[in-house]
């Protein structure tokens, strides 16, 4: 990998794994809204911990975190019969065109439910 200040170049690699971490000193506490921490040091510590784990372990931890938040609720809305079996990309196009043109008074609640429960796994 080559980092030249303008970007990264990866050559002849079968797999590339990037680990990113971001921390802040912001906190929702009036009146200061700041913590007495070094966000860069916290980010480095997070990256060191992540780097010690395998990709599979990181992925499983991410999925568990995601599910803990997103499996708390479900949303089921009816889909218009003519759109229910469309591939997602075509359904999105139809949804946006109907909104833009003001033609679709009923919308596509089933598509909205699909987007609501979109799962990163």
VOTI-142487 format. One record per residue: x, y, z of N, C-alpha, C in turn. Coordinates in steps of 0.05 Angstrom, whole numbers, plus 32768, in hexadecimal, padded with zeros to 4 digits. Example, Ala and Ser with C-alpha at 12.3 -4.5 7.8 and 13.67 -1.06 7.14 Angstrom:
nc1 8108; nc2 7F8E; nc3 809C; cac1 80F6; cac2 7FA6; cac3 809C; cc1 8108; cc2 7FBE; cc3 809C $
nc1 8101; nc2 7FD3; nc3 808E; cac1 8111; cac2 7FEB; cac3 808F; cc1 8102; cc2 8001; cc3 809D $
//
This chain:
nc1 8011; nc2 7FE9; nc3 8000; cac1 8000; cac2 8000; cac3 8000; cc1 8012; cc2 8019; cc3 8000 $
nc1 800A; nc2 802D; nc3 7FF1; cac1 8019; cac2 8046; cac3 7FEF; cc1 8006; cc2 805D; cc3 7FF7 $
nc1 800F; nc2 806C; nc3 800B; cac1 8001; cac2 8084; cac3 8013; cc1 8012; cc2 809C; cc3 800C $
nc1 8009; nc2 80AD; nc3 7FFA; cac1 801A; cac2 80C3; cac3 7FF0; cc1 8010; cc2 80DF; cc3 7FF8 $
nc1 7FFD; nc2 80E1; nc3 800A; cac1 7FF2; cac2 80FA; cac3 8012; cc1 7FDA; cc2 8103; cc3 8002 $
nc1 7FD5; nc2 80F6; nc3 7FEB; cac1 7FBD; cac2 80FC; cac3 7FDB; cc1 7FAA; cc2 80E5; cc3 7FDA $
nc1 7FB3; nc2 80CE; nc3 7FE4; cac1 7FA2; cac2 80B7; cac3 7FE4; cc1 7FB1; cc2 809E; cc3 7FEA $
nc1 7FA4; nc2 8087; nc3 7FE8; cac1 7FB0; cac2 806D; cac3 7FED; cc1 7FAF; cc2 805E; cc3 7FD3 $
nc1 7FC4; nc2 804F; nc3 7FCE; cac1 7FC5; cac2 803D; cac3 7FB7; cc1 7FCB; cc2 8021; cc3 7FC1 $
nc1 7FBA; nc2 800E; nc3 7FB8; cac1 7FBE; cac2 7FF2; cac3 7FC0; cc1 7FC1; cc2 7FE3; cc3 7FA6 $
nc1 7FD6; nc2 7FD4; nc3 7FA4; cac1 7FDC; cac2 7FC4; cac3 7F8C; cc1 7FE0; cc2 7FA7; cc3 7F93 $
nc1 7FD8; nc2 7F96; nc3 7F81; cac1 7FDD; cac2 7F79; cac3 7F84; cc1 7FD4; cc2 7F6E; cc3 7F9E $
nc1 7FBD; nc2 7F77; nc3 7FA7; cac1 7FB2; cac2 7F6D; cac3 7FC1; cc1 7F98; cc2 7F5E; cc3 7FBB $
nc1 7F95; nc2 7F47; nc3 7FC8; cac1 7F7C; cac2 7F38; cac3 7FC6; cc1 7F67; cc2 7F43; cc3 7FD9 $
nc1 7F70; nc2 7F4E; nc3 7FF0; cac1 7F5E; cac2 7F58; cac3 8005; cc1 7F6B; cc2 7F71; cc3 8011 $
nc1 7F5A; nc2 7F85; nc3 8016; cac1 7F63; cac2 7F9D; cac3 8024; cc1 7F4F; cc2 7FA2; cc3 803B $
nc1 7F5B; nc2 7FA7; nc3 8052; cac1 7F4A; cac2 7FAC; cac3 806A; cc1 7F52; cc2 7FC7; cc3 8075 $
nc1 7F3F; nc2 7FDA; nc3 8077; cac1 7F44; cac2 7FF4; cac3 8082; cc1 7F36; cc2 7FF5; cc3 809D $
nc1 7F44; nc2 7FFE; nc3 80B1; cac1 7F38; cac2 8002; cac3 80CC; cc1 7F37; cc2 8020; cc3 80D1 $
nc1 7F1F; nc2 802A; nc3 80D7; cac1 7F1B; cac2 8046; cac3 80DD; cc1 7F10; cc2 804A; cc3 80F8 $
nc1 7F19; nc2 805E; nc3 8106; cac1 7F0E; cac2 8065; cac3 8120; cc1 7F0C; cc2 8083; cc3 8122 $
nc1 7EF7; nc2 808D; nc3 812F; cac1 7EF4; cac2 80A9; cac3 8133; cc1 7EE8; cc2 80AE; cc3 814F $
nc1 7EF4; nc2 80BF; nc3 815E; cac1 7EEA; cac2 80C6; cac3 8178; cc1 7EE9; cc2 80E5; cc3 8179 $
nc1 7EDB; nc2 80EF; nc3 818D; cac1 7ED8; cac2 810C; cac3 8191; cc1 7ED9; cc2 8112; cc3 81AF $
nc1 7EDE; nc2 812B; nc3 81B4; cac1 7EDD; cac2 8133; cac3 81D0; cc1 7EC1; cc2 813F; cc3 81D7 $
nc1 7EAF; nc2 813E; nc3 81C4; cac1 7E94; cac2 8149; cac3 81C8; cc1 7E84; cc2 8136; cc3 81DA $
nc1 7E74; nc2 8141; nc3 81EC; cac1 7E62; cac2 8132; cac3 81FD; cc1 7E4A; cc2 8143; cc3 8202 $
nc1 7E33; nc2 8137; nc3 8204; cac1 7E1A; cac2 8146; cac3 8209; cc1 7E17; cc2 814D; cc3 8227 $
nc1 7E29; nc2 815E; nc3 8231; cac1 7E27; cac2 8167; cac3 824C; cc1 7E2A; cc2 8185; cc3 824D $
nc1 7E16; nc2 8192; nc3 8256; cac1 7E16; cac2 81AF; cac3 8258; cc1 7E26; cc2 81B7; cc3 8271 $
nc1 7E36; nc2 81CA; nc3 8272; cac1 7E38; cac2 81E0; cac3 825E; cc1 7E50; cc2 81DD; cc3 824C $
nc1 7E62; nc2 81CB; nc3 8251; cac1 7E7B; cac2 81CA; cac3 8241; cc1 7E79; cc2 81BA; cc3 8227 $
nc1 7E6A; nc2 81A4; nc3 8228; cac1 7E68; cac2 8193; cac3 8211; cc1 7E82; cc2 8187; cc3 8208 $
nc1 7E95; nc2 8185; nc3 821A; cac1 7EAF; cac2 817A; cac3 8213; cc1 7EB9; cc2 8167; cc3 8229 $
nc1 7EC8; nc2 8153; nc3 8221; cac1 7ED5; cac2 8141; cac3 8234; cc1 7EF3; cc2 8148; cc3 8234 $
nc1 7F00; nc2 8142; nc3 8249; cac1 7F1D; cac2 8147; cac3 824A; cc1 7F2B; cc2 812E; cc3 8241 $
nc1 7F2A; nc2 8129; nc3 8227; cac1 7F36; cac2 8111; cac3 821B; cc1 7F45; cc2 811A; cc3 8201 $
nc1 7F55; nc2 8108; nc3 81F8; cac1 7F63; cac2 810B; cac3 81DF; cc1 7F56; cc2 80F9; cc3 81CA $
nc1 7F45; nc2 8103; nc3 81B8; cac1 7F37; cac2 80F2; cac3 81A5; cc1 7F4A; cc2 80E3; cc3 8193 $
nc1 7F61; nc2 80EE; nc3 818C; cac1 7F74; cac2 80E0; cac3 817B; cc1 7F7F; cc2 80C7; cc3 818A $
nc1 7F86; nc2 80CB; nc3 81A3; cac1 7F90; cac2 80B4; cac3 81B3; cc1 7F7B; cc2 809F; cc3 81B6 $
nc1 7F62; nc2 80A7; nc3 81BA; cac1 7F4C; cac2 8093; cac3 81BC; cc1 7F49; cc2 8084; cc3 81A2 $
nc1 7F4B; nc2 8092; nc3 818C; cac1 7F49; cac2 8085; cac3 8171; cc1 7F5F; cc2 8071; cc3 816D $
nc1 7F77; nc2 8079; nc3 8175; cac1 7F8E; cac2 8066; cac3 8172; cc1 7F8A; cc2 804D; cc3 8183 $
nc1 7F7F; nc2 8051; nc3 819B; cac1 7F7A; cac2 803A; cac3 81AC; cc1 7F65; cc2 8028; cc3 81A0 $
nc1 7F50; nc2 8034; nc3 8195; cac1 7F3B; cac2 8024; cac3 8188; cc1 7F47; cc2 8014; cc3 8171 $
nc1 7F57; nc2 8021; nc3 8161; cac1 7F64; cac2 8014; cac3 814A; cc1 7F76; cc2 7FFD; cc3 8152 $
nc1 7F85; nc2 8001; nc3 8168; cac1 7F97; cac2 7FEC; cac3 8172; cc1 7F86; cc2 7FD4; cc3 817A $
nc1 7F70; nc2 7FD8; nc3 8188; cac1 7F5F; cac2 7FC2; cac3 8190; cc1 7F53; cc2 7FB4; cc3 8178 $
nc1 7F4A; nc2 7FC4; nc3 8165; cac1 7F3E; cac2 7FB8; cac3 814D; cc1 7F52; cc2 7FA8; cc3 813D $
nc1 7F6A; nc2 7FB3; nc3 813B; cac1 7F7F; cac2 7FA6; cac3 812B; cc1 7F87; cc2 7F8B; cc3 8137 $
nc1 7F83; nc2 7F87; nc3 8151; cac1 7F89; cac2 7F6E; cac3 815E; cc1 7F74; cc2 7F58; cc3 8158 $
nc1 7F5E; nc2 7F60; nc3 814B; cac1 7F49; cac2 7F4C; cac3 8145; cc1 7F49; cc2 7F45; cc3 8128 $
nc1 7F3E; nc2 7F2E; nc3 8122; cac1 7F3B; cac2 7F25; cac3 8106; cc1 7F24; cc2 7F34; cc3 80F9 $
nc1 7F24; nc2 7F35; nc3 80DF; cac1 7F0E; cac2 7F41; cac3 80D0; cc1 7EF4; cc2 7F34; cc3 80D8 $
nc1 7EF4; nc2 7F19; nc3 80DA; cac1 7EDB; cac2 7F0B; cac3 80E1; cc1 7ED1; cc2 7F13; cc3 80FD $
nc1 7EE3; nc2 7F16; nc3 8110; cac1 7EDB; cac2 7F1E; cac3 812B; cc1 7ED0; cc2 7F3A; cc3 812B $
nc1 7EDC; nc2 7F4C; nc3 811C; cac1 7ED2; cac2 7F68; cac3 8119; cc1 7EB6; cc2 7F68; cc3 810C $
nc1 7EB3; nc2 7F58; nc3 80F8; cac1 7E9A; cac2 7F57; cac3 80EA; cc1 7E84; cc2 7F4C; cc3 80FC $
nc1 7E8A; nc2 7F37; nc3 810B; cac1 7E76; cac2 7F2B; cac3 811D; cc1 7E6E; cc2 7F3F; cc3 8133 $
nc1 7E82; nc2 7F4E; nc3 813D; cac1 7E7C; cac2 7F62; cac3 8152; cc1 7E6A; cc2 7F78; cc3 8146 $
nc1 7E70; nc2 7F80; nc3 812E; cac1 7E60; cac2 7F95; cac3 8121; cc1 7E43; cc2 7F8B; cc3 811D $
nc1 7E40; nc2 7F73; nc3 8113; cac1 7E25; cac2 7F68; cac3 810F; cc1 7E16; cc2 7F67; cc3 8129 $
nc1 7E23; nc2 7F5E; nc3 813E; cac1 7E16; cac2 7F5C; cac3 8158; cc1 7E0D; cc2 7F78; cc3 8162 $
nc1 7E1F; nc2 7F8C; nc3 815F; cac1 7E18; cac2 7FA7; cac3 8167; cc1 7E00; cc2 7FB1; cc3 8156 $
nc1 7E01; nc2 7FAC; nc3 813C; cac1 7DEC; cac2 7FB5; cac3 812B; cc1 7DD1; cc2 7FA8; cc3 8132 $
nc1 7DD1; nc2 7F8E; nc3 8136; cac1 7DB9; cac2 7F80; cac3 813D; cc1 7DAD; cc2 7F89; cc3 8157 $
nc1 7DBE; nc2 7F8F; nc3 816A; cac1 7DB5; cac2 7F98; cac3 8184; cc1 7DA4; cc2 7FB2; cc3 8181 $
nc1 7DAC; nc2 7FC3; nc3 816F; cac1 7D9D; cac2 7FDB; cac3 816A; cc1 7D85; cc2 7FD7; cc3 8157 $
nc1 7D89; nc2 7FC9; nc3 8141; cac1 7D75; cac2 7FC8; cac3 812C; cc1 7D62; cc2 7FB1; cc3 812E $
nc1 7D67; nc2 7F9D; nc3 813E; cac1 7D54; cac2 7F87; cac3 8142; cc1 7D3F; cc2 7F8D; cc3 8157 $
nc1 7D3F; nc2 7FA5; nc3 8162; cac1 7D2C; cac2 7FAD; cac3 8176; cc1 7D11; cc2 7FB3; cc3 816B $
nc1 7D0F; nc2 7FB8; nc3 8151; cac1 7CF6; cac2 7FC1; cac3 8146; cc1 7CF2; cc2 7FB4; cc3 812A $
nc1 7CDA; nc2 7FB1; nc3 8122; cac1 7CD4; cac2 7FA8; cac3 8107; cc1 7CBF; cc2 7FBB; cc3 80FB $
nc1 7CBE; nc2 7FBC; nc3 80E1; cac1 7CAB; cac2 7FCD; cac3 80D3; cc1 7CA1; cc2 7FBE; cc3 80BB $
nc1 7C88; nc2 7FB8; nc3 80BA; cac1 7C7C; cac2 7FAA; cac3 80A3; cc1 7C66; cc2 7FBC; cc3 8097 $
nc1 7C6A; nc2 7FC4; nc3 807E; cac1 7C57; cac2 7FD4; cac3 806F; cc1 7C51; cc2 7FC7; cc3 8055 $
nc1 7C38; nc2 7FCA; nc3 804B; cac1 7C31; cac2 7FBD; cac3 8032; cc1 7C40; cc2 7FC9; cc3 801A $
nc1 7C46; nc2 7FB9; nc3 8006; cac1 7C52; cac2 7FC2; cac3 7FEE; cc1 7C3E; cc2 7FC0; cc3 7FD7 $
nc1 7C3D; nc2 7FD3; nc3 7FC5; cac1 7C2C; cac2 7FD1; cac3 7FAD; cc1 7C34; cc2 7FB8; cc3 7F9D $
nc1 7C21; nc2 7FA9; nc3 7F95; cac1 7C26; cac2 7F90; cac3 7F87; cc1 7C39; cc2 7F93; cc3 7F6F $
nc1 7C36; nc2 7FA9; nc3 7F61; cac1 7C47; cac2 7FAD; cac3 7F49; cc1 7C64; cc2 7FB2; cc3 7F4F $
nc1 7C6A; nc2 7FB9; nc3 7F68; cac1 7C86; cac2 7FBF; cac3 7F70; cc1 7C92; cc2 7FAB; cc3 7F83 $
nc1 7C82; nc2 7F9A; nc3 7F8F; cac1 7C8B; cac2 7F89; cac3 7FA4; cc1 7CA2; cc2 7F76; cc3 7F9C $
nc1 7CA2; nc2 7F6D; nc3 7F83; cac1 7CB6; cac2 7F5A; cac3 7F7A; cc1 7CCC; cc2 7F66; cc3 7F68 $
nc1 7CCC; nc2 7F81; nc3 7F66; cac1 7CE1; cac2 7F8E; cac3 7F57; cc1 7CFC; cc2 7F8C; cc3 7F65 $
nc1 7D12; nc2 7F8A; nc3 7F56; cac1 7D2C; cac2 7F8C; cac3 7F64; cc1 7D2F; cc2 7FA7; cc3 7F72 $
nc1 7D3E; nc2 7FA8; nc3 7F87; cac1 7D3F; cac2 7FC0; cac3 7F97; cc1 7D47; cc2 7FD8; cc3 7F88 $
nc1 7D5B; nc2 7FD6; nc3 7F75; cac1 7D63; cac2 7FEE; cac3 7F66; cc1 7D4D; cc2 7FF8; cc3 7F55 $
nc1 7D3D; nc2 7FE7; nc3 7F48; cac1 7D27; cac2 7FEF; cac3 7F38; cc1 7D11; cc2 7FFB; cc3 7F49 $
nc1 7D0D; nc2 7FEF; nc3 7F60; cac1 7CF8; cac2 7FF9; cac3 7F72; cc1 7CFF; cc2 8015; cc3 7F7C $
nc1 7D18; nc2 801A; nc3 7F82; cac1 7D21; cac2 8035; cac3 7F8A; cc1 7D1C; cc2 8049; cc3 7F74 $
nc1 7D22; nc2 8042; nc3 7F5C; cac1 7D1E; cac2 8054; cac3 7F45; cc1 7D00; cc2 805A; cc3 7F42 $
nc1 7CEF; nc2 8046; nc3 7F44; cac1 7CD2; cac2 804A; cac3 7F42; cc1 7CC8; cc2 805C; cc3 7F59 $
nc1 7CD3; nc2 8057; nc3 7F70; cac1 7CCB; cac2 8066; cac3 7F88; cc1 7CD2; cc2 8084; cc3 7F84 $
nc1 7CEB; nc2 8089; nc3 7F7C; cac1 7CF3; cac2 80A5; cac3 7F78; cc1 7CE5; cc2 80B3; cc3 7F61 $
nc1 7CE0; nc2 80A4; nc3 7F4B; cac1 7CD2; cac2 80B0; cac3 7F35; cc1 7CB5; cc2 80B7; cc3 7F3D $
nc1 7CA8; nc2 80A6; nc3 7F4C; cac1 7C8D; cac2 80AB; cac3 7F54; cc1 7C8C; cc2 80C4; cc3 7F67 $
nc1 7C9F; nc2 80C6; nc3 7F78; cac1 7CA0; cac2 80DE; cac3 7F8A; cc1 7CA5; cc2 80F7; cc3 7F7A $
nc1 7CB8; nc2 80F5; nc3 7F68; cac1 7CBF; cac2 810D; cac3 7F57; cc1 7CA8; cc2 8116; cc3 7F47 $
nc1 7C9A; nc2 8103; nc3 7F3B; cac1 7C84; cac2 810A; cac3 7F28; cc1 7C6A; cc2 810F; cc3 7F36 $
nc1 7C68; nc2 8109; nc3 7F50; cac1 7C50; cac2 810C; cac3 7F5F; cc1 7C39; cc2 80FA; cc3 7F56 $
nc1 7C40; nc2 80E4; nc3 7F4A; cac1 7C2C; cac2 80D1; cac3 7F3E; cc1 7C22; cc2 80BD; cc3 7F52 $
nc1 7C31; nc2 80B7; nc3 7F67; cac1 7C2B; cac2 80A1; cac3 7F78; cc1 7C21; cc2 80AA; cc3 7F93 $
nc1 7C07; nc2 80AB; nc3 7F95; cac1 7BFB; cac2 80B5; cac3 7FAE; cc1 7BFE; cc2 80A1; cc3 7FC5 $
nc1 7BFF; nc2 8087; nc3 7FBF; cac1 7C02; cac2 8073; cac3 7FD4; cc1 7C1F; cc2 806D; cc3 7FDB $
nc1 7C32; nc2 8076; nc3 7FCA; cac1 7C4E; cac2 8070; cac3 7FD0; cc1 7C54; cc2 8052; cc3 7FCF $
nc1 7C69; nc2 804B; nc3 7FDB; cac1 7C71; cac2 802F; cac3 7FDD; cc1 7C7A; cc2 802A; cc3 7FFA $
nc1 7C67; nc2 8028; nc3 800C; cac1 7C6E; cac2 8023; cac3 8028; cc1 7C7F; cc2 800B; cc3 802D $
nc1 7C7B; nc2 7FF6; nc3 801C; cac1 7C8C; cac2 7FDE; cac3 801E; cc1 7CA9; cc2 7FE4; cc3 8019 $
nc1 7CAF; nc2 7FF6; nc3 8006; cac1 7CCA; cac2 7FFD; cac3 8000; cc1 7CD6; cc2 800D; cc3 8018 $
nc1 7CC6; nc2 801E; nc3 8024; cac1 7CCF; cac2 802D; cac3 803B; cc1 7CD5; cc2 801B; cc3 8052 $
nc1 7CC5; nc2 8006; nc3 8055; cac1 7CCB; cac2 7FF2; cac3 806A; cc1 7CE5; cc2 7FE3; cc3 8064 $
nc1 7CE9; nc2 7FDD; nc3 804A; cac1 7D02; cac2 7FCF; cac3 8042; cc1 7D1A; cc2 7FE0; cc3 8049 $
nc1 7D19; nc2 7FFA; nc3 8043; cac1 7D30; cac2 800B; cac3 8049; cc1 7D33; cc2 800E; cc3 8067 $
nc1 7D1D; nc2 8010; nc3 8075; cac1 7D1E; cac2 8012; cac3 8092; cc1 7D2E; cc2 7FFB; cc3 809F $
nc1 7D2A; nc2 7FE3; nc3 8095; cac1 7D37; cac2 7FCC; cac3 80A1; cc1 7D4F; cc2 7FC3; cc3 8092 $
nc1 7D5A; nc2 7FD4; nc3 8081; cac1 7D71; cac2 7FCD; cac3 8071; cc1 7D87; cc2 7FC3; cc3 8084 $
nc1 7D92; nc2 7FAD; nc3 807E; cac1 7DA5; cac2 7FA0; cac3 8090; cc1 7DC1; cc2 7FA0; cc3 8084 $
nc1 7DD5; nc2 7FA8; nc3 8093; cac1 7DF0; cac2 7FAA; cac3 8088; cc1 7DFE; cc2 7F8F; cc3 8088 $
nc1 7DF0; nc2 7F7A; nc3 8091; cac1 7DFE; cac2 7F60; cac3 8092; cc1 7DFF; cc2 7F53; cc3 8078 $
//
